[in-house]
Amino acid sequence: MKGEFAGIERRLERLRECLQKLEPLRAKSREAFLEDPYLQDIVERNLEVTAQCCLDIANRIISLEAARKPQDYYEGIIRLGEIGVLPTEFARDFAPIAGFRNILVHEYLDLDWNEVYANLQALDDVYIFAERVKQWLENRERLNGEHSV
């Protein structure tokens, strides 16, 4: 893929790696999760990287689409809905990932492990996000191919 998309593709690959680590941990009970600090560490770090990948991807797409610059990460996800990369309602529902990322990065001393566990159980939204981004990439490739002939 062209250089302009390489950063997105690298982040999608890292996102896939994080999801592979997190997916089997979804089956753990809340009690098992809350009792295991090592499991909590694995989940916390991979959810942080997952969220950051999504936010970085959103900002890169916004830049490539020359869309209005968002004021913050939350608005970046919303913007993907406005420009048609994500369904609008899904974007509104997914945008709180920005706040969760901020909690993991900045409020790590007082994490609510129940909230972390709830986000572990909500990985389906990340899969939807990744799939929509892949569709956007395929459409851009097709458009770029048609214009370069």
Number of C-alpha atoms within 10 A of each C-alpha: 8 8 8 11 16 11 14 22 17 13 20 20 14 16 22 16 14 20 21 12 14 20 14 9 18 18 12 13 11 14 9 12 20 15 11 10 11 10 14 18 11 14 22 23 14 21 25 18 20 24 22 20 21 24 23 16 23 25 23 16 23 20 12 11 11 9 14 11 12 15 8 11 22 19 20 26 30 23 25 24 18 15 15 12 21 24 16 17 11 16 23 17 13 18 21 17 23 19 13 18 20 16 17 20 15 11 12 11 9 9 13 12 14 13 11 20 20 12 18 20 17 12 17 13 16 18 14 14 21 21 14 16 22 16 14 16 18 12 12 13 15 11 11 12 10 9 8 6 5
